[in-house]
Amino acid sequence: MALRSAAAAAPRSLRRLITGTSARTLPMFLQAIHDCEKPTPNTNAFVSGRLFSSASTSSFIPPPLPPSAHQREQPEPSTNLFVSGLSKRTTTEKLHETFAKFGEVVHARVVTDRVTGYSKGFGFVKYATLEDAAKGIEGMDGKFLDGWVIFAEYARPRPPPEHNAVPPYGRQ
């Protein structure tokens, strides 16, 4: 009987453990339930606009980042721009006319999903000159397009394909 009342009062996560226990382990579970029911004092305090809690004293220290992770390698300037953060409703025509304000756009393309036809959230804009591309980045990086903040940067060249396929049978 005590086991049923303890199971009913326990949080859902402990109920499964309690129902499958024997009389020997019942006092341990009752103590755990009792500890769960105790109100904990609110140790949260706002200090300089941030929420700090002294309740959890974790000793976890993340591993140091490699030096290359601190600064992302910048792509070399080119006339091709990578634009990310696009809305699903952004079209290629809208991307072309927005970036055409900063120079002569040779080609613009929003990458779309094959099934839905909506934008995948990124695209490419190709300018006629490097100066126009720099103006395009300066003019549109961090600006709004269709209600979303977009980011423009020089496109990185596509890496060459890796040829690590399994050789046909009989060859090694």
C-alpha positions as CSV (number, residue, x, y, z in Angstrom):
1,M,0.0,0.0,0.0
2,A,2.8,2.4,0.9
3,L,4.4,1.6,-2.4
4,R,1.3,2.6,-4.4
5,S,0.9,5.9,-2.5
6,A,4.6,6.6,-3.0
7,A,4.3,5.9,-6.7
8,A,1.3,8.2,-7.0
9,A,3.1,11.1,-5.3
10,A,6.3,10.6,-7.3
11,P,7.2,12.5,-10.4
12,R,6.7,10.6,-13.6
13,S,10.4,9.8,-14.0
14,L,10.5,8.0,-10.7
15,R,7.2,6.1,-11.1
16,R,8.6,3.5,-13.4
17,L,11.4,2.8,-11.0
18,I,9.2,2.6,-7.9
19,T,6.6,0.2,-9.4
20,G,9.2,-2.4,-10.2
21,T,11.0,-2.3,-6.8
22,S,11.0,-4.7,-3.9
23,A,10.4,-3.9,-0.2
24,R,14.2,-3.6,0.4
25,T,14.7,-0.7,-1.9
26,L,11.4,1.1,-0.9
27,P,13.0,3.3,1.8
28,M,15.6,4.6,-0.7
29,F,12.9,5.6,-3.2
30,L,10.8,7.2,-0.4
31,Q,13.8,9.3,0.5
32,A,14.3,10.3,-3.1
33,I,10.7,11.3,-3.4
34,H,10.9,13.3,-0.1
35,D,14.0,15.1,-1.4
36,C,12.2,15.9,-4.7
37,E,9.3,17.5,-2.8
38,K,11.5,19.8,-0.7
39,P,11.3,23.3,-2.0
40,T,14.7,24.6,-3.0
41,P,15.6,28.2,-2.1
42,N,15.7,30.5,-5.1
43,T,19.4,31.2,-5.5
44,N,19.0,33.0,-8.8
45,A,19.9,36.7,-8.9
46,F,20.2,39.3,-11.6
47,V,23.7,40.7,-11.6
48,S,24.5,43.3,-14.2
49,G,21.7,42.2,-16.5
50,R,22.5,38.5,-16.6
51,L,20.9,35.6,-14.8
52,F,23.4,33.7,-12.5
53,S,22.6,30.7,-10.5
54,S,24.7,29.4,-7.6
55,A,22.6,26.2,-7.4
56,S,24.7,24.4,-10.0
57,T,28.3,24.2,-9.4
58,S,29.5,22.4,-12.5
59,S,33.2,21.9,-12.9
60,F,32.9,21.4,-16.7
61,I,35.5,23.5,-18.6
62,P,35.2,23.3,-22.4
63,P,38.4,22.2,-24.2
64,P,40.4,25.0,-25.7
65,L,39.6,25.8,-29.4
66,P,42.4,25.3,-32.0
67,P,43.9,28.6,-33.2
68,S,42.2,28.1,-36.6
69,A,38.7,28.1,-35.0
70,H,39.1,31.6,-33.5
71,Q,39.2,33.3,-36.9
72,R,37.5,31.9,-39.9
73,E,39.6,32.0,-43.0
74,Q,38.4,34.8,-45.3
75,P,37.7,33.9,-48.9
76,E,39.6,35.8,-51.4
77,P,37.7,38.5,-53.2
78,S,35.8,37.4,-56.3
79,T,32.9,38.6,-58.3
80,N,30.7,35.8,-57.0
81,L,28.9,36.4,-53.7
82,F,27.3,33.9,-51.3
83,V,24.1,35.2,-49.8
84,S,22.7,33.4,-46.7
85,G,19.7,33.9,-44.4
86,L,17.2,34.3,-47.2
87,S,13.5,33.8,-46.6
88,K,11.7,30.9,-48.1
89,R,9.6,33.3,-50.1
90,T,12.6,35.1,-51.7
91,T,12.8,34.6,-55.4
92,T,15.7,34.9,-57.9
93,E,14.2,38.0,-59.4
94,K,13.9,39.7,-56.0
95,L,17.5,38.8,-55.2
96,H,18.7,40.2,-58.6
97,E,16.8,43.5,-58.2
98,T,18.0,44.0,-54.6
99,F,21.7,43.5,-55.4
100,A,21.5,45.4,-58.7
101,K,21.3,48.6,-56.7
102,F,25.0,48.3,-55.9
103,G,26.3,47.4,-59.4
104,E,25.9,45.4,-62.6
105,V,24.6,41.9,-61.7
106,V,25.5,39.3,-64.3
107,H,23.7,36.4,-62.7
108,A,21.7,35.8,-59.5
109,R,20.3,32.5,-58.3
110,V,18.3,31.4,-55.2
111,V,18.9,27.8,-54.5
112,T,15.5,26.1,-54.1
113,D,14.2,22.8,-52.8
114,R,13.3,20.4,-55.6
115,V,10.0,19.2,-54.1
116,T,8.5,22.4,-52.6
117,G,10.1,25.0,-54.9
118,Y,10.8,27.2,-51.9
119,S,14.2,28.8,-51.2
120,K,16.7,26.7,-49.2
121,G,17.8,29.9,-47.5
122,F,20.9,30.8,-49.6
123,G,21.8,31.9,-53.0
124,F,24.5,33.4,-55.2
125,V,25.0,36.7,-56.9
126,K,27.6,37.3,-59.6
127,Y,28.8,40.8,-60.4
128,A,30.6,42.2,-63.4
129,T,33.5,43.6,-61.4
130,L,35.2,43.2,-58.1
131,E,34.4,46.8,-57.1
132,D,30.6,46.1,-57.7
133,A,30.9,42.9,-55.6
134,A,32.6,44.8,-52.7
135,K,29.8,47.4,-52.9
136,G,27.2,44.6,-52.9
137,I,28.7,43.1,-49.7
138,E,28.9,46.5,-48.0
139,G,25.4,47.4,-49.0
140,M,23.5,44.2,-48.2
141,D,25.5,42.3,-45.5
142,G,23.4,42.4,-42.3
143,K,20.4,44.1,-44.0
144,F,16.8,43.0,-44.3
145,L,15.4,41.3,-47.4
146,D,11.8,40.0,-47.3
147,G,11.7,40.5,-43.5
148,W,14.9,38.4,-42.8
149,V,18.4,39.6,-42.1
150,I,20.7,38.4,-44.8
151,F,24.4,37.9,-44.9
152,A,26.6,38.5,-48.0
153,E,30.2,37.4,-48.4
154,Y,32.6,36.3,-51.1
155,A,31.8,32.8,-52.3
156,R,34.4,30.2,-51.6
157,P,35.4,28.0,-54.6
158,R,33.9,24.5,-54.5
159,P,36.4,21.9,-53.3
160,P,37.4,19.3,-55.8
161,P,35.5,16.0,-55.5
162,E,37.1,13.2,-53.5
163,H,37.7,10.0,-55.3
164,N,37.5,7.5,-52.5
165,A,35.1,5.2,-54.2
166,V,35.6,1.4,-53.9
167,P,37.5,0.1,-56.9
168,P,35.6,-2.4,-59.1
169,Y,36.0,-6.1,-58.4
170,G,39.3,-7.6,-59.5
171,R,41.3,-4.4,-59.3
172,Q,43.3,-3.1,-56.3
